[in-house]
Amino acid sequence: MRKTNHILVVLVLPFFLLANLAFSQTDDPTKDQIPQHLRSINPPSIYVPYAVVTVGDYDNYIIGTTYAEGHISINPLNPLQMFTAWNITSGFGTQNGMDFSGLTPTFPNSAGDPVTAVDSLGNLYYETMKSPVSGCWVAKSTNFGQSWVYANVSAVSGNDKNWITADMTAGPYTNYVYSIMTSSGSASFWRSTDVGSTFSQTTSLTPHALPGAMVCVGPNGNTSGGCVYAVTHSGTNATGTYTFHLSTNGGVSFTTQSSVQWSNIIGTQLSGRSTVSGMRTRPYPMIAADNSWGPYRGRLYCVYASNEPAGDLHKSDIFLRYSTDKGITWSARVTVNDDVNTQNNQQFFPAIWNDQKTGKLYIKWYDSRNCASSDSMDVYATYTADGGQTFAQNQRITNELFKIKLSSSGGAPAYQGDYDAIMSNGKVSVPAWTDFRYNNYTSMIAYFPDFGMRLNPTIDSLNNTVGNITIQMQVPSVKLYTDTVVVSAVITPTPPTGSIAISYPSGNKLSTFPGNVPVKLLATGGVTPGTYTLEVTAKGPNGTPVHKRSATIVVGSSVTGVGNEVEVVNEFKLLQNYPNPFNPVTKIEYNLAKNTNVNLTIYNSIGKEVASFNYPNQQAGKHFAVFNAGNLSSGVYFYKIKADGFTDTKSMILLK
């Protein structure tokens, strides 16, 4: 059962864009750029305020519709401030962990491949390729995307796939910004030493022939930020070579640490590219280093996807290797995905982030384990807290399975993005991915670890003078979440007369799961009759994860459980209950043409009476009854009204 909080908009690209997506064009398998025919179109950034899809008590947040390749940064000074960037040039930010707004800088031009970074001061950097592709622009924001200091600094030169990172430590190179980009047989390396105001090239790194140059920052013993790592990518699609480079002088010069052949084809090779169900992909070497002061400080990680067994037409897995000597030697590979038979499913598109506070390495990827035909997938994630030796049980992040290949993306190998991202804030991580469930490029995020949330009931009635009810905020399950959940609630609108007080008889914190927090409502002073909304927010101690649910509270002056609107009606009428299906509370409305006795009876599917309401001499007008089926099982039920010779029966569905 799918529930939608606030707004869910299914965003569909206009016909002419779909036609362009399907347009056949020569593909260069040595480059990972957004196709030229898409670069010539600048689609509007479609922003939907607080669009959240809730399925099975868990939220996936819709950010908008773009052209894939999302990246994310979180302010180390404020975990509620997040920014995401997407192709071709789209930016979305939030100040409270859930409500995103469009915050795109104005670049002189753009060919896409956006990536972001943040330094220890909370400065945000947004990098995108120039058009025509000759390097990259960088935009800088000092208020995490609310406004931009500049958007036209040249950050790096090259002709394909770029990457950017910033030194978030307090070491000698604090707030240096590093960028790397493919440049005609080498990887061009640039840096900024003045908080992103200017960039200059320090070196070119080889060998490099395939997209996938990455850069990250790690410690050098007790010197924070003392190691800058870069990895280049060469060889062929079927036999790739990763070469690891190290700088200990803030990116001025590098030494080659090791060169390894770990990767091979992902899925099926078509036209020199790896593809999964026709979607192009590549074994990017995703690297990260442990900057924490934990037991694995300084460890360097490399995560990648490749077929197992190696070779064409097999299924891919996600692999991790780590180095304890700055990339000179590496551990044996460890398989990250924990599906029962990994050779039956496709796992690809990994992204990683090493948490600077905890040392946890977070990993996300696309995963087909829930689809026997392997043509559909979810996003999965895990983390390692012991330096890459073991992993937490894999968790499904998406709440709905979706086809791997868009019907509108043209023939294989089809562009649907080449990378995405994940970042963490010391408590939880936030993966960002492109979702295809609506047959378009839907930009999404979620929280991991996370907790499910529901309210019970979602509709109830309250007497306006001495009424009190309790709504249960429930956490029915968690995805590796072990922290505290903090609950708050508000009633809207504010009653014109009287008041509805909110209290938490058992306290407003929950640390045992599954569990619940009772939210008590007390009406005093003659609350104005009408319909109100109870909005309940549940969040972690640092504000994340954050989720909201709403319940409808109907305030009336008659017997608890019954509402009345004084309005002239001309006929007797029984209306369809709402919501329907329901769990476990629903509202049954009916109209009375004159004053009369009313009997409302509920029956199960075999005709047995399970509840009844008897109201003597009700006034003519609109009325309702609130039916709570908390003690009943799922199924079809019937409700029948008798009033002054009028009878009618309707069905409803209880779905628990």
Salt bridges, closest charged atoms under 4 A:
ASP27 OD2 - ARG273 NE 2.64
ASP27 OD1 - ARG280 NH1 3.73
ASP28 OD2 - LYS31 NZ 3.60
ASP32 OD1 - ARG273 NH1 2.74
ASP32 OD2 - ARG282 NE 2.68
ASP57 OD2 - ARG454 NH2 2.75
ASP59 OD2 - HIS547 ND1 2.70
ASP59 OD1 - ARG549 NH2 2.98
GLU308 OE1 - ARG333 NH2 2.69
ASP338 OD1 - ARG369 NH1 2.91
ASP367 OD2 - ARG369 NH2 2.95
ASP375 OD2 - LYS403 NZ 2.71
ASP378 OD1 - ARG396 NH2 2.99
GLU400 OE1 - ARG2 NH2 2.15
ASP418 OD2 - ARG280 NH2 2.67
ASP420 OD1 - LYS364 NZ 2.78
ASP435 OD1 - ARG437 NE 2.91
ASP450 OD1 - HIS547 NE2 2.69
ASP483 OD2 - LYS427 NZ 2.96
GLU535 OE2 - HIS6 NE2 3.53
GLU535 OE1 - LYS548 NZ 3.72
GLU567 OE2 - LYS622 NZ 3.44
ASP644 OD2 - LYS594 NZ 2.87
